[in-house]
Amino acid sequence: MQAAIFANGIVDDAGFVFSGNDLIIAADGGLHHCRSLSITPDVVIGDIDSLAGDDIKWLQIAGVEIIRYPAKKDQTDLELALKLAIDRGADEIVVFGAMGGRWDMSIANILLPAEQNLSNATIRIIDGRHEIMLLRTGKEITFHGEKGDILSLIPLGRDTLGITTIGLEYPLKDDILKLGSSRGISNVFIENSATVLLKQGLLLCVHIQKEFEVPKVI
């Protein structure tokens, strides 16, 4: 099952087609994005400190489930939403609004897929033209896009070993990316898809779609 989560950051683009079987979760203030997009979530979860009385009334009228946590808690609202999605059977999760004006929250949100309790699901963080995913030991990811798209590979925690890429201008074959090195930044699609395989470690993969160029009027 696929789930979509709206967090309380910035949503540059939510051009995503939802099916009737998708689970839609608003992480606290992420409800505002749902409302602006005319999306009714199945669940709102968090400490609900970003919602006003009008929001609560709207949720009650719409029959949306509210799961409220105390303000003093050990997890962010987004982490709670991710765990809820997995508990309810989601194996593919798309997250909107994970990035925003606070660097600490943005970095923490990007690293959430590394949490062991979230490892049973494929998590995609969407931020405008950016798609962010985490690749684990022994796994592979294929990104679909266009020639000229960018793919950056960033090791997390330690050096990543046995990296092989397919469909990129600067290929890697059973190679190593060292923690802190910028070697994996800004590789380029030479096909309409690119695949990354990893033998050992954690690898943050950032797919950046080629920017659409508006035709010039002469």
ChimeraX attribute file (.defattr): number of C-alpha atoms within 10 A of each C-alpha:
attribute: neighborCount
match mode: 1-to-1
recipient: residues
	/A:1	14
	/A:2	20
	/A:3	23
	/A:4	24
	/A:5	27
	/A:6	28
	/A:7	28
	/A:8	22
	/A:9	19
	/A:10	17
	/A:11	19
	/A:12	13
	/A:13	13
	/A:14	16
	/A:15	8
	/A:16	9
	/A:17	6
	/A:18	13
	/A:19	9
	/A:20	6
	/A:21	9
	/A:22	17
	/A:23	20
	/A:24	24
	/A:25	28
	/A:26	28
	/A:27	29
	/A:28	26
	/A:29	24
	/A:30	27
	/A:31	27
	/A:32	19
	/A:33	20
	/A:34	19
	/A:35	13
	/A:36	8
	/A:37	11
	/A:38	9
	/A:39	13
	/A:40	17
	/A:41	24
	/A:42	16
	/A:43	22
	/A:44	25
	/A:45	22
	/A:46	24
	/A:47	19
	/A:48	21
	/A:49	12
	/A:50	14
	/A:51	14
	/A:52	10
	/A:53	8
	/A:54	9
	/A:55	16
	/A:56	14
	/A:57	11
	/A:58	13
	/A:59	19
	/A:60	12
	/A:61	9
	/A:62	12
	/A:63	13
	/A:64	16
	/A:65	14
	/A:66	17
	/A:67	16
	/A:68	14
	/A:69	15
	/A:70	10
	/A:71	12
	/A:72	7
	/A:73	10
	/A:74	9
	/A:75	11
	/A:76	17
	/A:77	24
	/A:78	27
	/A:79	20
	/A:80	16
	/A:81	27
	/A:82	25
	/A:83	14
	/A:84	16
	/A:85	25
	/A:86	20
	/A:87	11
	/A:88	11
	/A:89	14
	/A:90	21
	/A:91	17
	/A:92	17
	/A:93	22
	/A:94	18
	/A:95	26
	/A:96	26
	/A:97	26
	/A:98	23
	/A:99	24
	/A:100	16
	/A:101	9
	/A:102	9
	/A:103	10
	/A:104	10
	/A:105	16
	/A:106	15
	/A:107	13
	/A:108	15
	/A:109	20
	/A:110	17
	/A:111	14
	/A:112	18
	/A:113	24
	/A:114	19
	/A:115	9
	/A:116	8
	/A:117	12
	/A:118	18
	/A:119	15
	/A:120	13
	/A:121	19
	/A:122	17
	/A:123	24
	/A:124	19
	/A:125	22
	/A:126	22
	/A:127	21
	/A:128	16
	/A:129	14
	/A:130	17
	/A:131	18
	/A:132	18
	/A:133	23
	/A:134	26
	/A:135	23
	/A:136	20
	/A:137	15
	/A:138	13
	/A:139	13
	/A:140	16
	/A:141	17
	/A:142	13
	/A:143	18
	/A:144	15
	/A:145	17
	/A:146	16
	/A:147	18
	/A:148	18
	/A:149	23
	/A:150	22
	/A:151	23
	/A:152	18
	/A:153	22
	/A:154	21
	/A:155	23
	/A:156	18
	/A:157	11
	/A:158	14
	/A:159	17
	/A:160	22
	/A:161	19
	/A:162	17
	/A:163	22
	/A:164	17
	/A:165	20
	/A:166	18
	/A:167	19
	/A:168	22
	/A:169	17
	/A:170	13
	/A:171	15
	/A:172	17
	/A:173	11
	/A:174	13
	/A:175	15
	/A:176	19
	/A:177	22
	/A:178	17
	/A:179	15
	/A:180	12
	/A:181	11
	/A:182	13
	/A:183	14
	/A:184	17
	/A:185	14
	/A:186	17
	/A:187	19
	/A:188	22
	/A:189	26
	/A:190	17
	/A:191	16
	/A:192	14
	/A:193	16
	/A:194	24
	/A:195	15
	/A:196	22
	/A:197	22
	/A:198	23
	/A:199	19
	/A:200	18
	/A:201	19
	/A:202	22
	/A:203	28
	/A:204	18
	/A:205	21
	/A:206	21
	/A:207	24
	/A:208	20
	/A:209	19
	/A:210	16
	/A:211	9
	/A:212	7
	/A:213	6
	/A:214	6
	/A:215	6
	/A:216	5
	/A:217	4
	/A:218	3
